[in-house]
């Protein structure tokens, strides 16, 4: 299981079309500090 699985589950179960989550919200979902490169990565 990916360390980000809780976040993907949260997004899947929330049933919204788009999301705006703050860093602290993501941190609380994942229960660990995420690296800042995750927040600035652009595809």
PDB file of N, CA, C and O in Angstrom:
ATOM      1  N   UNK A   1       0.847  -1.179   0.000  1.00  0.00           N
ATOM      2  CA  UNK A   1       0.000   0.000   0.000  1.00  0.00           C
ATOM      3  C   UNK A   1       0.892   1.243   0.000  1.00  0.00           C
ATOM      4  O   UNK A   1       1.911   1.295   0.688  1.00  0.00           O
ATOM      5  N   UNK A   2       0.491   2.223  -0.775  1.00  0.00           N
ATOM      6  CA  UNK A   2       1.212   3.490  -0.863  1.00  0.00           C
ATOM      7  C   UNK A   2       1.026   4.295   0.412  1.00  0.00           C
ATOM      8  O   UNK A   2      -0.011   4.212   1.070  1.00  0.00           O
ATOM      9  N   UNK A   3       2.034   5.067   0.749  1.00  0.00           N
ATOM     10  CA  UNK A   3       1.916   5.928   1.933  1.00  0.00           C
ATOM     11  C   UNK A   3       0.858   7.009   1.727  1.00  0.00           C
ATOM     12  O   UNK A   3       0.362   7.595   2.689  1.00  0.00           O
ATOM     13  N   UNK A   4       0.518   7.268   0.469  1.00  0.00           N
ATOM     14  CA  UNK A   4      -0.505   8.271   0.153  1.00  0.00           C
ATOM     15  C   UNK A   4      -1.900   7.663  -0.021  1.00  0.00           C
ATOM     16  O   UNK A   4      -2.841   8.376  -0.369  1.00  0.00           O
ATOM     17  N   UNK A   5      -2.038   6.401   0.209  1.00  0.00           N
ATOM     18  CA  UNK A   5      -3.322   5.717   0.054  1.00  0.00           C
ATOM     19  C   UNK A   5      -4.453   6.366   0.866  1.00  0.00           C
ATOM     20  O   UNK A   5      -5.560   6.503   0.345  1.00  0.00           O
ATOM     21  N   UNK A   6      -4.215   6.769   2.118  1.00  0.00           N
ATOM     22  CA  UNK A   6      -5.297   7.434   2.866  1.00  0.00           C
ATOM     23  C   UNK A   6      -5.821   8.694   2.177  1.00  0.00           C
ATOM     24  O   UNK A   6      -7.016   8.983   2.226  1.00  0.00           O
ATOM     25  N   UNK A   7      -4.935   9.426   1.547  1.00  0.00           N
ATOM     26  CA  UNK A   7      -5.367  10.625   0.823  1.00  0.00           C
ATOM     27  C   UNK A   7      -6.215  10.248  -0.380  1.00  0.00           C
ATOM     28  O   UNK A   7      -7.263  10.851  -0.612  1.00  0.00           O
ATOM     29  N   UNK A   8      -5.775   9.255  -1.149  1.00  0.00           N
ATOM     30  CA  UNK A   8      -6.549   8.820  -2.321  1.00  0.00           C
ATOM     31  C   UNK A   8      -7.914   8.284  -1.901  1.00  0.00           C
ATOM     32  O   UNK A   8      -8.909   8.527  -2.583  1.00  0.00           O
ATOM     33  N   UNK A   9      -7.971   7.563  -0.794  1.00  0.00           N
ATOM     34  CA  UNK A   9      -9.251   7.057  -0.285  1.00  0.00           C
ATOM     35  C   UNK A   9     -10.164   8.206   0.136  1.00  0.00           C
ATOM     36  O   UNK A   9     -11.363   8.192  -0.142  1.00  0.00           O
ATOM     37  N   UNK A  10      -9.593   9.189   0.802  1.00  0.00           N
ATOM     38  CA  UNK A  10     -10.367  10.360   1.207  1.00  0.00           C
ATOM     39  C   UNK A  10     -10.985  11.041  -0.013  1.00  0.00           C
ATOM     40  O   UNK A  10     -12.173  11.365  -0.020  1.00  0.00           O
ATOM     41  N   UNK A  11     -10.175  11.250  -1.032  1.00  0.00           N
ATOM     42  CA  UNK A  11     -10.662  11.921  -2.239  1.00  0.00           C
ATOM     43  C   UNK A  11     -11.709  11.077  -2.963  1.00  0.00           C
ATOM     44  O   UNK A  11     -12.700  11.609  -3.463  1.00  0.00           O
ATOM     45  N   UNK A  12     -11.497   9.796  -3.017  1.00  0.00           N
ATOM     46  CA  UNK A  12     -12.434   8.900  -3.691  1.00  0.00           C
ATOM     47  C   UNK A  12     -13.785   8.860  -2.968  1.00  0.00           C
ATOM     48  O   UNK A  12     -14.832   8.827  -3.614  1.00  0.00           O
ATOM     49  N   UNK A  13     -13.763   8.863  -1.667  1.00  0.00           N
ATOM     50  CA  UNK A  13     -14.988   8.731  -0.873  1.00  0.00           C
ATOM     51  C   UNK A  13     -15.720  10.051  -0.649  1.00  0.00           C
ATOM     52  O   UNK A  13     -16.864  10.051  -0.197  1.00  0.00           O
ATOM     53  N   UNK A  14     -15.087  11.153  -0.954  1.00  0.00           N
ATOM     54  CA  UNK A  14     -15.698  12.462  -0.694  1.00  0.00           C
ATOM     55  C   UNK A  14     -16.686  12.887  -1.779  1.00  0.00           C
ATOM     56  O   UNK A  14     -17.559  13.716  -1.524  1.00  0.00           O
ATOM     57  N   UNK A  15     -16.561  12.334  -2.973  1.00  0.00           N
ATOM     58  CA  UNK A  15     -17.512  12.565  -4.072  1.00  0.00           C
ATOM     59  C   UNK A  15     -17.665  14.022  -4.513  1.00  0.00           C
ATOM     60  O   UNK A  15     -18.772  14.458  -4.829  1.00  0.00           O
ATOM     61  N   UNK A  16     -16.591  14.758  -4.535  1.00  0.00           N
ATOM     62  CA  UNK A  16     -16.601  16.104  -5.087  1.00  0.00           C
ATOM     63  C   UNK A  16     -15.910  16.097  -6.438  1.00  0.00           C
ATOM     64  O   UNK A  16     -15.063  15.247  -6.713  1.00  0.00           O
ATOM     65  N   UNK A  17     -16.275  17.035  -7.259  1.00  0.00           N
ATOM     66  CA  UNK A  17     -15.661  17.141  -8.582  1.00  0.00           C
ATOM     67  C   UNK A  17     -14.251  17.722  -8.502  1.00  0.00           C
ATOM     68  O   UNK A  17     -13.354  17.294  -9.228  1.00  0.00           O
ATOM     69  N   UNK A  18     -14.063  18.692  -7.621  1.00  0.00           N
ATOM     70  CA  UNK A  18     -12.740  19.291  -7.433  1.00  0.00           C
ATOM     71  C   UNK A  18     -12.492  19.490  -5.933  1.00  0.00           C
ATOM     72  O   UNK A  18     -13.408  19.431  -5.112  1.00  0.00           O
ATOM     73  N   UNK A  19     -11.224  19.726  -5.612  1.00  0.00           N
ATOM     74  CA  UNK A  19     -10.836  19.816  -4.206  1.00  0.00           C
ATOM     75  C   UNK A  19      -9.899  20.984  -3.998  1.00  0.00           C
ATOM     76  O   UNK A  19      -9.106  21.341  -4.870  1.00  0.00           O
ATOM     77  N   UNK A  20     -10.011  21.560  -2.839  1.00  0.00           N
ATOM     78  CA  UNK A  20      -9.050  22.545  -2.386  1.00  0.00           C
ATOM     79  C   UNK A  20      -8.733  22.182  -0.939  1.00  0.00           C
ATOM     80  O   UNK A  20      -9.522  22.424  -0.026  1.00  0.00           O
ATOM     81  N   UNK A  21      -7.577  21.608  -0.765  1.00  0.00           N
ATOM     82  CA  UNK A  21      -7.152  21.193   0.569  1.00  0.00           C
ATOM     83  C   UNK A  21      -5.913  21.972   0.969  1.00  0.00           C
ATOM     84  O   UNK A  21      -5.015  22.193   0.156  1.00  0.00           O
ATOM     85  N   UNK A  22      -5.872  22.379   2.207  1.00  0.00           N
ATOM     86  CA  UNK A  22      -4.707  23.058   2.723  1.00  0.00           C
ATOM     87  C   UNK A  22      -3.686  22.036   3.199  1.00  0.00           C
ATOM     88  O   UNK A  22      -4.009  20.878   3.463  1.00  0.00           O
ATOM     89  N   UNK A  23      -2.455  22.495   3.300  1.00  0.00           N
ATOM     90  CA  UNK A  23      -1.374  21.614   3.727  1.00  0.00           C
ATOM     91  C   UNK A  23      -1.726  20.889   5.019  1.00  0.00           C
ATOM     92  O   UNK A  23      -1.528  19.678   5.118  1.00  0.00           O
ATOM     93  N   UNK A  24      -2.240  21.600   6.001  1.00  0.00           N
ATOM     94  CA  UNK A  24      -2.567  20.969   7.287  1.00  0.00           C
ATOM     95  C   UNK A  24      -3.671  19.922   7.155  1.00  0.00           C
ATOM     96  O   UNK A  24      -3.658  18.918   7.867  1.00  0.00           O
ATOM     97  N   UNK A  25      -4.610  20.143   6.267  1.00  0.00           N
ATOM     98  CA  UNK A  25      -5.659  19.149   6.042  1.00  0.00           C
ATOM     99  C   UNK A  25      -5.074  17.866   5.457  1.00  0.00           C
ATOM    100  O   UNK A  25      -5.425  16.763   5.876  1.00  0.00           O
ATOM    101  N   UNK A  26      -4.187  18.023   4.491  1.00  0.00           N
ATOM    102  CA  UNK A  26      -3.540  16.856   3.892  1.00  0.00           C
ATOM    103  C   UNK A  26      -2.690  16.143   4.931  1.00  0.00           C
ATOM    104  O   UNK A  26      -2.696  14.915   5.013  1.00  0.00           O
ATOM    105  N   UNK A  27      -1.971  16.906   5.714  1.00  0.00           N
ATOM    106  CA  UNK A  27      -1.140  16.334   6.776  1.00  0.00           C
ATOM    107  C   UNK A  27      -1.997  15.543   7.765  1.00  0.00           C
ATOM    108  O   UNK A  27      -1.595  14.466   8.206  1.00  0.00           O
ATOM    109  N   UNK A  28      -3.157  16.061   8.113  1.00  0.00           N
ATOM    110  CA  UNK A  28      -4.041  15.354   9.044  1.00  0.00           C
ATOM    111  C   UNK A  28      -4.614  14.080   8.435  1.00  0.00           C
ATOM    112  O   UNK A  28      -4.810  13.093   9.145  1.00  0.00           O
ATOM    113  N   UNK A  29      -4.879  14.087   7.160  1.00  0.00           N
ATOM    114  CA  UNK A  29      -5.384  12.888   6.488  1.00  0.00           C
ATOM    115  C   UNK A  29      -4.299  11.820   6.431  1.00  0.00           C
ATOM    116  O   UNK A  29      -4.556  10.643   6.686  1.00  0.00           O
ATOM    117  N   UNK A  30      -3.087  12.242   6.096  1.00  0.00           N
ATOM    118  CA  UNK A  30      -1.987  11.291   5.928  1.00  0.00           C
ATOM    119  C   UNK A  30      -1.309  10.918   7.235  1.00  0.00           C
ATOM    120  O   UNK A  30      -0.688   9.859   7.326  1.00  0.00           O
ATOM    121  N   UNK A  31      -1.413  11.752   8.231  1.00  0.00           N
ATOM    122  CA  UNK A  31      -0.813  11.544   9.555  1.00  0.00           C
ATOM    123  C   UNK A  31       0.723  11.517   9.490  1.00  0.00           C
ATOM    124  O   UNK A  31       1.369  10.843  10.292  1.00  0.00           O
ATOM    125  N   UNK A  32       1.294  12.248   8.539  1.00  0.00           N
ATOM    126  CA  UNK A  32       2.738  12.453   8.508  1.00  0.00           C
ATOM    127  C   UNK A  32       3.010  13.710   7.691  1.00  0.00           C
ATOM    128  O   UNK A  32       2.151  14.166   6.935  1.00  0.00           O
ATOM    129  N   UNK A  33       4.189  14.257   7.843  1.00  0.00           N
ATOM    130  CA  UNK A  33       4.574  15.452   7.081  1.00  0.00           C
ATOM    131  C   UNK A  33       4.919  15.053   5.656  1.00  0.00           C
ATOM    132  O   UNK A  33       5.684  14.117   5.423  1.00  0.00           O
ATOM    133  N   UNK A  34       4.347  15.772   4.717  1.00  0.00           N
ATOM    134  CA  UNK A  34       4.668  15.494   3.325  1.00  0.00           C
ATOM    135  C   UNK A  34       5.787  16.424   2.886  1.00  0.00           C
ATOM    136  O   UNK A  34       5.931  17.527   3.415  1.00  0.00           O
ATOM    137  N   UNK A  35       6.564  15.985   1.934  1.00  0.00           N
ATOM    138  CA  UNK A  35       7.647  16.820   1.419  1.00  0.00           C
ATOM    139  C   UNK A  35       7.050  17.929   0.553  1.00  0.00           C
ATOM    140  O   UNK A  35       6.048  17.721  -0.132  1.00  0.00           O
ATOM    141  N   UNK A  36       7.657  19.076   0.589  1.00  0.00           N
ATOM    142  CA  UNK A  36       7.090  20.218  -0.132  1.00  0.00           C
ATOM    143  C   UNK A  36       7.105  20.033  -1.635  1.00  0.00           C
ATOM    144  O   UNK A  36       6.310  20.666  -2.331  1.00  0.00           O
ATOM    145  N   UNK A  37       7.974  19.192  -2.162  1.00  0.00           N
ATOM    146  CA  UNK A  37       7.975  18.949  -3.618  1.00  0.00           C
ATOM    147  C   UNK A  37       6.669  18.329  -4.073  1.00  0.00           C
ATOM    148  O   UNK A  37       6.260  18.523  -5.218  1.00  0.00           O
ATOM    149  N   UNK A  38       6.009  17.592  -3.203  1.00  0.00           N
ATOM    150  CA  UNK A  38       4.707  17.018  -3.517  1.00  0.00           C
ATOM    151  C   UNK A  38       3.693  18.128  -3.787  1.00  0.00           C
ATOM    152  O   UNK A  38       2.821  17.976  -4.643  1.00  0.00           O
ATOM    153  N   UNK A  39       3.799  19.226  -3.075  1.00  0.00           N
ATOM    154  CA  UNK A  39       2.842  20.316  -3.199  1.00  0.00           C
ATOM    155  C   UNK A  39       3.090  21.172  -4.440  1.00  0.00           C
ATOM    156  O   UNK A  39       2.166  21.808  -4.947  1.00  0.00           O
ATOM    157  N   UNK A  40       4.303  21.192  -4.923  1.00  0.00           N
ATOM    158  CA  UNK A  40       4.630  22.063  -6.045  1.00  0.00           C
ATOM    159  C   UNK A  40       4.798  21.308  -7.356  1.00  0.00           C
ATOM    160  O   UNK A  40       5.049  21.926  -8.391  1.00  0.00           O
ATOM    161  N   UNK A  41       4.667  20.007  -7.334  1.00  0.00           N
ATOM    162  CA  UNK A  41       4.830  19.200  -8.555  1.00  0.00           C
ATOM    163  C   UNK A  41       3.731  19.521  -9.551  1.00  0.00           C
ATOM    164  O   UNK A  41       2.555  19.573  -9.190  1.00  0.00           O
ATOM    165  N   UNK A  42       4.110  19.737 -10.804  1.00  0.00           N
ATOM    166  CA  UNK A  42       3.128  20.005 -11.855  1.00  0.00           C
ATOM    167  C   UNK A  42       3.343  18.989 -12.974  1.00  0.00           C
ATOM    168  O   UNK A  42       4.475  18.739 -13.389  1.00  0.00           O
ATOM    169  N   UNK A  43       2.277  18.423 -13.442  1.00  0.00           N
ATOM    170  CA  UNK A  43       2.355  17.492 -14.572  1.00  0.00           C
ATOM    171  C   UNK A  43       2.365  18.249 -15.866  1.00  0.00           C
ATOM    172  O   UNK A  43       2.427  17.642 -16.935  1.00  0.00           O
TER     173      UNK A  43
END
